[in-house]
């Protein structure tokens, strides 16, 4: 039986997320390589726009209008739809590594007993099965893994593939919602916090303040440099634990994993916990007083100096070059 | 209030000695072992909830036989007792098996809340808490930055971190909560706690004891085909210049790489 690969789409403010366009691209390419079929899924209170967007990547999309998603956590509902599609012949499920994607993946593993290949950097079809490559053990090894059976679940990290639309748009089939197998928590309130608007994972340039920044006031200097560069601000665990910046900005093992075109670190020492979250960045520039800081191992350019002098000079130089 | 906390013994990230063995599984002898960092945040939150509401904290691990010593650190922080599921048949267990075994062991202990770290430093699939919740038919409250149970109403309220801030979510208890560092730093065990932990029970349970419906003989659902070392980074350039000059050097570098 030819494989059927499901791309699980996520919706943010009515639109398909960027990560979901990447997931859909991977699902379509896997299906093409396997001689199978790619299917997309969107579950939302108002799924139409996101479903139409997903149909530009895969030949067929299942859109489920589920009013419960306006005030309930989506994972149990999405897992119920995926479980139904698995019963109908879907063989492999691809989800993005987001909080909801991880929750759906875990729920599905619990419900179905299927295997999970988590945090894939790439997925390719080899010898009748998908093979996932992932960085493990704090970046010390890259493993290639597969399923021993004919079905399984993969989660794909953000930004590891470039989304590519299909040559022609696919069709959208609408369905009524399936009942969730596990209770969905109610969402009582959605609170937006300042400084959390731009996703760290999506940013092309990330300017990171570490322990050396020293204070919340020090972070203003980091913010100014990020603004001059058109980037976003990230943080290390030390600066988050010190309360200088919210946890949502943390990069590393217990925070976000980023892979921007430029990582610019100020006063970052480079604890292993942090390096795991940034060492795949395309270019790494560090400003630090201590030339022996462990972050030097991954730096392309290491400026030995006082960040309180270098960072403002850098902000001024960038503004000058940009004629601003 | 009874709180179960999943605590996974993992290689100490600070030691930086993690490696895969020739069988492409984690070489557990290569590194000192600690309680997974995110699980310690879960444990701290559990201890604070019990201090405020009464009850006890029980730590639950599925780990090799020698992991009991690592679990004892969790007891030294203040957990009342431990359950250690250990069985040679579980060596190298995959995600569905781990989830099934932990859920089966949890089922034997009535609880109001089951807490776990949002992911583990040696696995990072971040799927175990959700899987255990699904197996138990309980709600999952993930990415928790605060936990407020309401014993009267029988519900628990959680601040769930979102891309833009947080959502306030609520579900009936018993429930499963995946915990983040935003809950607050774990305490250090006191000398008194370390002494008390010596006499606290860590009950050892085999696969048969927990009656998990898993069949390890059938083989695991996933397998590692090969492992490579990550590509080496070319040595970087180090400069030490006055600030204005250093700024020019950085901007030239960025222009050269077409970043700006």
HADDOCK unambig.tbl for C-alpha pairs under 7 A between the chains (distance, minus, plus):
assign (segid A and resid 102 and name CA) (segid B and resid 126 and name CA) 6.30 0.50 0.50
assign (segid A and resid 102 and name CA) (segid B and resid 127 and name CA) 5.92 0.50 0.50
assign (segid A and resid 103 and name CA) (segid B and resid 127 and name CA) 6.40 0.50 0.50
assign (segid A and resid 103 and name CA) (segid B and resid 130 and name CA) 5.62 0.50 0.50
assign (segid A and resid 105 and name CA) (segid B and resid 127 and name CA) 6.50 0.50 0.50
assign (segid A and resid 106 and name CA) (segid B and resid 127 and name CA) 4.01 0.50 0.50
assign (segid A and resid 106 and name CA) (segid B and resid 128 and name CA) 6.08 0.50 0.50
assign (segid A and resid 106 and name CA) (segid B and resid 130 and name CA) 4.72 0.50 0.50
assign (segid A and resid 106 and name CA) (segid B and resid 131 and name CA) 4.48 0.50 0.50
assign (segid A and resid 107 and name CA) (segid B and resid 130 and name CA) 5.00 0.50 0.50
assign (segid A and resid 107 and name CA) (segid B and resid 131 and name CA) 4.62 0.50 0.50
assign (segid A and resid 107 and name CA) (segid B and resid 134 and name CA) 5.29 0.50 0.50
assign (segid A and resid 108 and name CA) (segid B and resid 131 and name CA) 6.99 0.50 0.50
assign (segid A and resid 109 and name CA) (segid B and resid 96 and name CA) 5.73 0.50 0.50
assign (segid A and resid 109 and name CA) (segid B and resid 131 and name CA) 5.80 0.50 0.50
assign (segid A and resid 110 and name CA) (segid B and resid 96 and name CA) 6.42 0.50 0.50
assign (segid A and resid 110 and name CA) (segid B and resid 99 and name CA) 6.48 0.50 0.50
assign (segid A and resid 110 and name CA) (segid B and resid 131 and name CA) 3.95 0.50 0.50
assign (segid A and resid 110 and name CA) (segid B and resid 132 and name CA) 6.18 0.50 0.50
assign (segid A and resid 110 and name CA) (segid B and resid 134 and name CA) 5.26 0.50 0.50
assign (segid A and resid 110 and name CA) (segid B and resid 135 and name CA) 5.16 0.50 0.50
assign (segid A and resid 111 and name CA) (segid B and resid 134 and name CA) 5.94 0.50 0.50
assign (segid A and resid 111 and name CA) (segid B and resid 135 and name CA) 6.11 0.50 0.50
assign (segid A and resid 113 and name CA) (segid B and resid 96 and name CA) 5.01 0.50 0.50
assign (segid A and resid 114 and name CA) (segid B and resid 96 and name CA) 6.43 0.50 0.50
assign (segid A and resid 114 and name CA) (segid B and resid 221 and name CA) 6.71 0.50 0.50
assign (segid A and resid 115 and name CA) (segid B and resid 95 and name CA) 6.46 0.50 0.50
assign (segid A and resid 115 and name CA) (segid B and resid 96 and name CA) 6.17 0.50 0.50
assign (segid A and resid 115 and name CA) (segid B and resid 221 and name CA) 4.74 0.50 0.50
assign (segid A and resid 115 and name CA) (segid B and resid 222 and name CA) 5.74 0.50 0.50
assign (segid A and resid 116 and name CA) (segid B and resid 95 and name CA) 6.58 0.50 0.50
assign (segid A and resid 118 and name CA) (segid B and resid 125 and name CA) 5.05 0.50 0.50
assign (segid A and resid 119 and name CA) (segid B and resid 125 and name CA) 6.65 0.50 0.50
assign (segid A and resid 137 and name CA) (segid B and resid 18 and name CA) 6.15 0.50 0.50
assign (segid A and resid 137 and name CA) (segid B and resid 19 and name CA) 6.91 0.50 0.50
assign (segid A and resid 137 and name CA) (segid B and resid 122 and name CA) 5.61 0.50 0.50
assign (segid A and resid 140 and name CA) (segid B and resid 229 and name CA) 6.46 0.50 0.50
assign (segid A and resid 140 and name CA) (segid B and resid 230 and name CA) 6.56 0.50 0.50
assign (segid A and resid 141 and name CA) (segid B and resid 227 and name CA) 6.23 0.50 0.50
assign (segid A and resid 141 and name CA) (segid B and resid 228 and name CA) 5.61 0.50 0.50
assign (segid A and resid 141 and name CA) (segid B and resid 229 and name CA) 4.83 0.50 0.50
assign (segid A and resid 141 and name CA) (segid B and resid 230 and name CA) 5.75 0.50 0.50
assign (segid A and resid 142 and name CA) (segid B and resid 227 and name CA) 5.48 0.50 0.50
assign (segid A and resid 142 and name CA) (segid B and resid 228 and name CA) 5.13 0.50 0.50
assign (segid A and resid 142 and name CA) (segid B and resid 229 and name CA) 6.13 0.50 0.50
assign (segid A and resid 142 and name CA) (segid B and resid 230 and name CA) 6.02 0.50 0.50
assign (segid A and resid 143 and name CA) (segid B and resid 224 and name CA) 6.61 0.50 0.50
assign (segid A and resid 143 and name CA) (segid B and resid 226 and name CA) 5.75 0.50 0.50
assign (segid A and resid 143 and name CA) (segid B and resid 227 and name CA) 4.25 0.50 0.50
assign (segid A and resid 143 and name CA) (segid B and resid 228 and name CA) 6.35 0.50 0.50
assign (segid A and resid 144 and name CA) (segid B and resid 224 and name CA) 5.87 0.50 0.50
assign (segid A and resid 144 and name CA) (segid B and resid 225 and name CA) 5.47 0.50 0.50
assign (segid A and resid 144 and name CA) (segid B and resid 226 and name CA) 5.36 0.50 0.50
assign (segid A and resid 144 and name CA) (segid B and resid 227 and name CA) 6.29 0.50 0.50
assign (segid A and resid 145 and name CA) (segid B and resid 222 and name CA) 6.97 0.50 0.50
assign (segid A and resid 145 and name CA) (segid B and resid 223 and name CA) 5.53 0.50 0.50
assign (segid A and resid 145 and name CA) (segid B and resid 224 and name CA) 4.17 0.50 0.50
assign (segid A and resid 145 and name CA) (segid B and resid 225 and name CA) 5.27 0.50 0.50
assign (segid A and resid 146 and name CA) (segid B and resid 222 and name CA) 5.65 0.50 0.50
assign (segid A and resid 146 and name CA) (segid B and resid 223 and name CA) 5.60 0.50 0.50
assign (segid A and resid 146 and name CA) (segid B and resid 224 and name CA) 6.54 0.50 0.50
assign (segid A and resid 147 and name CA) (segid B and resid 221 and name CA) 5.74 0.50 0.50
assign (segid A and resid 147 and name CA) (segid B and resid 222 and name CA) 4.32 0.50 0.50
assign (segid A and resid 147 and name CA) (segid B and resid 223 and name CA) 6.25 0.50 0.50
assign (segid A and resid 148 and name CA) (segid B and resid 221 and name CA) 5.32 0.50 0.50
assign (segid A and resid 148 and name CA) (segid B and resid 222 and name CA) 5.46 0.50 0.50
assign (segid A and resid 148 and name CA) (segid B and resid 223 and name CA) 6.66 0.50 0.50
assign (segid A and resid 149 and name CA) (segid B and resid 221 and name CA) 6.45 0.50 0.50
assign (segid A and resid 182 and name CA) (segid B and resid 134 and name CA) 6.02 0.50 0.50
assign (segid A and resid 182 and name CA) (segid B and resid 137 and name CA) 5.09 0.50 0.50
assign (segid A and resid 182 and name CA) (segid B and resid 138 and name CA) 5.95 0.50 0.50
assign (segid A and resid 182 and name CA) (segid B and resid 139 and name CA) 6.08 0.50 0.50
assign (segid A and resid 183 and name CA) (segid B and resid 138 and name CA) 6.39 0.50 0.50
assign (segid A and resid 183 and name CA) (segid B and resid 139 and name CA) 5.02 0.50 0.50
assign (segid A and resid 184 and name CA) (segid B and resid 139 and name CA) 5.97 0.50 0.50
assign (segid A and resid 185 and name CA) (segid B and resid 139 and name CA) 6.39 0.50 0.50
assign (segid A and resid 185 and name CA) (segid B and resid 141 and name CA) 6.96 0.50 0.50
assign (segid A and resid 185 and name CA) (segid B and resid 169 and name CA) 6.05 0.50 0.50
assign (segid A and resid 185 and name CA) (segid B and resid 170 and name CA) 5.30 0.50 0.50
assign (segid A and resid 185 and name CA) (segid B and resid 171 and name CA) 4.69 0.50 0.50
assign (segid A and resid 186 and name CA) (segid B and resid 169 and name CA) 5.39 0.50 0.50
assign (segid A and resid 186 and name CA) (segid B and resid 170 and name CA) 5.23 0.50 0.50
assign (segid A and resid 186 and name CA) (segid B and resid 171 and name CA) 6.39 0.50 0.50
assign (segid A and resid 187 and name CA) (segid B and resid 167 and name CA) 6.64 0.50 0.50
assign (segid A and resid 187 and name CA) (segid B and resid 168 and name CA) 5.90 0.50 0.50
assign (segid A and resid 187 and name CA) (segid B and resid 169 and name CA) 4.43 0.50 0.50
assign (segid A and resid 187 and name CA) (segid B and resid 170 and name CA) 6.63 0.50 0.50
assign (segid A and resid 188 and name CA) (segid B and resid 168 and name CA) 5.42 0.50 0.50
assign (segid A and resid 188 and name CA) (segid B and resid 169 and name CA) 5.60 0.50 0.50
assign (segid A and resid 189 and name CA) (segid B and resid 167 and name CA) 5.62 0.50 0.50
assign (segid A and resid 189 and name CA) (segid B and resid 168 and name CA) 5.03 0.50 0.50
assign (segid A and resid 190 and name CA) (segid B and resid 166 and name CA) 6.17 0.50 0.50
assign (segid A and resid 190 and name CA) (segid B and resid 167 and name CA) 4.32 0.50 0.50
assign (segid A and resid 190 and name CA) (segid B and resid 168 and name CA) 6.33 0.50 0.50
assign (segid A and resid 191 and name CA) (segid B and resid 165 and name CA) 5.74 0.50 0.50
assign (segid A and resid 191 and name CA) (segid B and resid 166 and name CA) 5.30 0.50 0.50
assign (segid A and resid 191 and name CA) (segid B and resid 167 and name CA) 5.83 0.50 0.50
assign (segid A and resid 192 and name CA) (segid B and resid 164 and name CA) 5.22 0.50 0.50
assign (segid A and resid 192 and name CA) (segid B and resid 165 and name CA) 4.56 0.50 0.50
assign (segid A and resid 192 and name CA) (segid B and resid 166 and name CA) 6.62 0.50 0.50
assign (segid A and resid 193 and name CA) (segid B and resid 164 and name CA) 6.24 0.50 0.50
assign (segid A and resid 193 and name CA) (segid B and resid 165 and name CA) 4.73 0.50 0.50
assign (segid A and resid 196 and name CA) (segid B and resid 163 and name CA) 6.96 0.50 0.50
assign (segid A and resid 196 and name CA) (segid B and resid 164 and name CA) 5.07 0.50 0.50
assign (segid A and resid 196 and name CA) (segid B and resid 165 and name CA) 6.34 0.50 0.50
assign (segid A and resid 197 and name CA) (segid B and resid 164 and name CA) 5.49 0.50 0.50
assign (segid A and resid 199 and name CA) (segid B and resid 163 and name CA) 6.79 0.50 0.50
assign (segid A and resid 247 and name CA) (segid B and resid 182 and name CA) 6.33 0.50 0.50
assign (segid A and resid 253 and name CA) (segid B and resid 121 and name CA) 6.68 0.50 0.50
assign (segid A and resid 261 and name CA) (segid B and resid 259 and name CA) 6.99 0.50 0.50
assign (segid A and resid 272 and name CA) (segid B and resid 14 and name CA) 6.91 0.50 0.50
assign (segid A and resid 273 and name CA) (segid B and resid 13 and name CA) 6.99 0.50 0.50
assign (segid A and resid 298 and name CA) (segid B and resid 233 and name CA) 6.68 0.50 0.50
assign (segid A and resid 299 and name CA) (segid B and resid 236 and name CA) 5.49 0.50 0.50
assign (segid A and resid 300 and name CA) (segid B and resid 235 and name CA) 6.96 0.50 0.50
assign (segid A and resid 300 and name CA) (segid B and resid 236 and name CA) 4.02 0.50 0.50
assign (segid A and resid 300 and name CA) (segid B and resid 237 and name CA) 6.01 0.50 0.50
assign (segid A and resid 301 and name CA) (segid B and resid 236 and name CA) 5.44 0.50 0.50
assign (segid A and resid 301 and name CA) (segid B and resid 237 and name CA) 4.85 0.50 0.50
assign (segid A and resid 301 and name CA) (segid B and resid 238 and name CA) 5.93 0.50 0.50
assign (segid A and resid 302 and name CA) (segid B and resid 237 and name CA) 6.11 0.50 0.50
assign (segid A and resid 302 and name CA) (segid B and resid 238 and name CA) 4.66 0.50 0.50
assign (segid A and resid 302 and name CA) (segid B and resid 239 and name CA) 6.24 0.50 0.50
assign (segid A and resid 303 and name CA) (segid B and resid 238 and name CA) 6.00 0.50 0.50
assign (segid A and resid 303 and name CA) (segid B and resid 239 and name CA) 5.05 0.50 0.50
assign (segid A and resid 303 and name CA) (segid B and resid 240 and name CA) 5.90 0.50 0.50
assign (segid A and resid 303 and name CA) (segid B and resid 246 and name CA) 6.90 0.50 0.50
assign (segid A and resid 304 and name CA) (segid B and resid 239 and name CA) 6.08 0.50 0.50
assign (segid A and resid 304 and name CA) (segid B and resid 240 and name CA) 4.90 0.50 0.50
assign (segid A and resid 305 and name CA) (segid B and resid 240 and name CA) 6.54 0.50 0.50
assign (segid A and resid 309 and name CA) (segid B and resid 243 and name CA) 5.77 0.50 0.50
assign (segid A and resid 310 and name CA) (segid B and resid 243 and name CA) 4.65 0.50 0.50
assign (segid A and resid 310 and name CA) (segid B and resid 246 and name CA) 6.87 0.50 0.50
assign (segid A and resid 310 and name CA) (segid B and resid 247 and name CA) 6.33 0.50 0.50
assign (segid A and resid 313 and name CA) (segid B and resid 243 and name CA) 6.19 0.50 0.50
assign (segid A and resid 313 and name CA) (segid B and resid 244 and name CA) 5.50 0.50 0.50
assign (segid A and resid 313 and name CA) (segid B and resid 247 and name CA) 5.77 0.50 0.50
assign (segid A and resid 314 and name CA) (segid B and resid 247 and name CA) 4.44 0.50 0.50
assign (segid A and resid 317 and name CA) (segid B and resid 247 and name CA) 6.42 0.50 0.50
assign (segid A and resid 317 and name CA) (segid B and resid 248 and name CA) 6.72 0.50 0.50
assign (segid A and resid 318 and name CA) (segid B and resid 251 and name CA) 6.76 0.50 0.50
